[in-house]
Amino acid sequence: MLRILVATLSILLLAGSGRAQVDAQGHWNQEYDPHVAALGLAAGYTSGTGLALRWPAFPQTMVGVAGGAWGRSDELDWNFGVEAHYVLRQSGRTRVFLGPGMGVYSDHDADDTNVNASFDVGFEHLLQPRLSVKADIGFTYLGDDDAVYPIPQIAVYYYF
């Protein structure tokens, strides 16, 4: 997960540099190009870690799913996450949202599957006309620890 976070931050730094004009970067409320669905990478305990999809499900509500699998066939770990975000404010290139998330993670070492649930507060920002970054803090119930912690999550999306 640390590798995914470092790679994501590197992509953000490279993508965000050299672009200073707001008009050249587009915005969420443009009518000619509404940014409908997105594909990207996510890292989080409830959003899922791996490939991610994001789309508007209802007015003011974004839904995302993410997941992945890694390891050898006899030691395969996997995860899947789903989240729904109600957009509180969408202005210019920034969205502010809140909403629930749930993730399921397998652990082949413990021969166990953990279910995590959270309530997220965060933002999504357009770095370029189609490239965005989503960051949030999830007040997360970790099923394997039976405890609640504030845990950050991050994702990078390319909108179609």
N, C-alpha and C positions, 0 to 999 in steps of 0.2 A: 504494500500500500504506500510505503514511503517513496518507492520508485515512481509510482504513478503520480504522486503529489509533486515531486521534483520535476518530472517531465511536463506536467500541466503548468506549473509556474514558469518553466522555461519557455513554453509555447506562448504564454501570456505576455511575457516580457518581450519576446521577439515580435509578436503580432502588434503589440501596442506602441512600439517605438516607431517614430517617423511619421505618425499620423496626428496632426494637430487640428485640422479643420473639422468643425462639427458637421457642416453641410456635406462634406465628402464621406462621412461615416454613416449617414442615414439616421433614422430614428424609429421607435416602435410604432408611432401613430401615422406613418406615411400610408396614404390610401393606395398609391400605385404599386406598392410592394409590401404586403402585410406580414411577412415573416411567419408563415403558417406552421411548418414543422421543422424540427431540427434533429441532427445526428451528431453525436460527440462522444466524449469520455467523461466519466464521473468517478469520484472517489468519496465514499462515505459509508457509515455504518447502517443507515436506513435508506439512502438514495441508491445504494448498490455500487459496486466497484467494477468498472469495465466499460463496455459499449453502452451508450445511452441514447434514448429517443425522447423527444419532448414535443408536445403539441397542445394547442388550445382545445379543451374539451367542451367547455361552456363559456359564456361571456365572463370575462375577468378571472377565469380559472385555467391554469396550466397543469398538465399531467405529464409525469415523466416516469420512465421505466429504465432500469439499467441492470447489468449483470455480466457475469463472466465465469469462466472455469479455468483452472490451472493445475498442473501436476501430472504425474504419470497415471495411467489408467487404473492401477491398483491403489493409488494414493491421491485420487482426484478431490480437489476442493472446489466448491462453487458458491455463488451467491446470486441473489436476485432482490432487487428493491423496487418499490413503487412509491411515488409521492404525488400529492396534489397541492397546488399552491394557489391561493386566492390573491390576486393582484390588488394591493391596496392603493398603489399609485403607479401610474405609467406615464412618464413625462420625458420627452427628449430621448436620450439613449439609456435611461435607467428605469428599472422596475423595482418596486419594493413589495414583498409578498410575505404571507404566512400560511401555514397549513401542516397537515399530518404527513408522516412517512412511515413505511414499514419495510424492513429488510430481513431476509432469511439467509443465513450463512452456514455452510457445512464445515465441519472440522473432522477430517479423517483420523487425526491422531487421537482425539477423544471419542471417536465414533459417535458424534453428536451433531445435531442441527440446532443452531441458535436463532431465535426470533428477537429482533430489535424493533422498537417502536419509538417515534419521536414526534415532537411538535416543533416545526422549523420557523425561524424568522430570518429573512435574508434579502438579497438583492440580485438582480441580473443586469449586466451592463454590456452594451454593444461596443466592442473595440473597433470593429470595422463594419462595413455595411451588412455583412452576414455572419460575422464571428462574434460570439458573446462569451462572457464568463459569468457563472452563477456561483455565488458563495453564500452560505448560510450557517447559522448555529442551530443545531438541533438539540433540544432538551430531550435526551435519549435514554430510554429504558433499555439496558443491556440484559438480555435474557440469561446469558451465561453467568453474569455477576449478580443478577437480581438487584440492580442499583440504577440510579438515574444520574447522568452526567451531561454537562453542556459540551457537545462535540461538534467541531467544524466539519463542513462538507464543501467540496468544490467540484465544479464541472466546467467543461469547455464545449460549446455547441456551434455548429455551422447550420444556419437556417437556409431553407430552400424557398 
